[in-house]
Amino acid sequence: MVHVDGGARGNPGPAAVGVVAREPDGGELAERSAYIGMATNNVAEYRAVLLGLELARDLGATEVEVVNDSELVARQIEGRYKVKNAGLKPLYLQTMKELSGFKSWSVRSVRRESNKRADELVNEALDAAR
């Protein structure tokens, strides 16, 4: 399970991503975060998903559940919403390609409070980049 979050201060603005990998029982395995430069919130959310998938692969996962707090990104990945924004289409396609490398995958959107550590990592990366 990877909890992912991306955010920008301004939209677009300085942006960062944060990822927390957890065991199915909730135990934390690893964290990653990165400052990604100027981006929109939705671009940052997709970049967070991609970082989360990279971390899951690095940990040897063959199955992954992506947990984020962006309903738009989750529903686009599920195929419930079309990707209309031209700037998001390449990130969506890359995400789907990366997901196809897993035996099974799922994505779900949660309230921000349920994604707290990933959100903290985003803010730490933004603060460090100042």
C-alpha positions in Angstrom: 0.0 0.0 0.0 1.4 3.4 -0.9 -0.1 6.6 0.5 0.7 9.4 -2.0 0.2 13.2 -2.0 1.3 16.0 -4.2 0.7 19.7 -3.7 1.6 23.1 -5.0 1.7 26.4 -3.1 -0.3 28.4 -5.7 -1.8 26.7 -8.7 0.6 26.5 -10.4 3.3 27.2 -7.9 6.3 25.5 -6.2 5.3 21.8 -5.9 6.4 18.7 -4.1 5.4 15.1 -3.7 5.3 12.7 -0.7 4.9 8.9 -0.5 4.6 6.5 2.4 4.8 2.7 1.7 2.9 0.6 4.3 2.3 -3.1 4.9 -1.3 -4.2 4.6 -1.5 -4.2 8.5 -0.5 -0.5 8.4 3.2 -0.8 9.4 5.4 1.7 7.7 8.0 0.4 5.3 9.6 3.5 3.7 9.0 7.1 2.8 10.1 9.3 -0.1 9.6 13.0 -0.9 10.8 15.4 -3.6 10.5 19.0 -4.6 9.4 18.9 -8.3 9.6 22.6 -9.2 6.7 24.6 -10.6 3.6 22.6 -11.2 -0.2 22.5 -10.7 -1.8 20.5 -7.9 -3.0 17.8 -10.3 0.4 17.4 -12.0 1.9 17.1 -8.5 -0.7 14.4 -7.6 0.2 12.3 -10.6 3.9 12.7 -10.0 3.2 11.5 -6.4 1.5 8.4 -7.8 4.5 7.7 -10.0 6.9 8.1 -7.1 4.7 5.8 -5.1 4.8 3.1 -7.8 8.6 3.4 -8.1 8.9 3.0 -4.3 6.6 -0.1 -4.4 8.7 -1.6 -7.2 11.9 -0.9 -5.3 10.5 -2.7 -2.3 9.7 -5.7 -4.4 5.9 -5.4 -4.5 4.0 -7.3 -7.2 0.7 -5.9 -6.0 -0.1 -2.4 -5.0 -2.9 -0.3 -3.6 -2.5 3.5 -4.3 -4.1 5.7 -1.6 -4.4 9.4 -2.4 -6.6 12.4 -1.5 -7.3 13.5 -5.1 -10.6 12.2 -6.2 -10.0 13.5 -9.7 -6.7 11.5 -10.1 -8.1 8.4 -8.5 -11.2 8.4 -10.8 -9.1 9.1 -13.9 -6.9 6.1 -13.1 -9.9 3.9 -12.5 -11.3 5.0 -15.9 -14.4 6.6 -14.3 -13.3 10.1 -15.5 -11.8 11.0 -18.8 -8.4 12.8 -18.9 -9.3 16.0 -20.7 -6.4 18.2 -19.6 -3.6 18.0 -22.2 -1.0 18.5 -19.5 -2.2 15.5 -17.5 -2.5 13.0 -20.4 1.2 12.1 -20.6 1.3 11.6 -16.8 -1.9 9.5 -16.9 -0.4 7.3 -19.7 2.8 6.9 -17.8 0.9 6.0 -14.7 -1.2 3.3 -16.5 2.0 1.9 -18.1 3.7 1.6 -14.6 0.6 0.0 -13.1 0.5 -2.6 -15.8 3.8 -3.9 -14.4 2.1 -5.1 -11.2 0.3 -8.4 -11.0 -2.7 -6.5 -9.5 -3.4 -2.9 -8.5 -6.1 -0.7 -7.1 -6.5 3.0 -6.3 -8.7 4.7 -3.8 -9.2 8.3 -2.7 -9.4 9.1 1.0 -10.0 12.3 3.0 -6.9 14.4 3.6 -6.9 13.5 7.3 -6.4 9.8 6.3 -3.3 10.7 4.2 -1.6 12.8 6.9 2.0 11.6 6.7 2.2 11.9 2.9 0.9 15.4 3.2 3.5 16.2 5.9 6.2 15.0 3.5 5.0 17.3 0.8 5.1 20.3 3.1 8.6 19.3 4.4 9.9 19.1 0.9 8.4 22.5 0.0 9.8 24.1 3.2 13.3 22.7 2.5 13.2 24.0 -1.1 12.8 27.7 0.1 
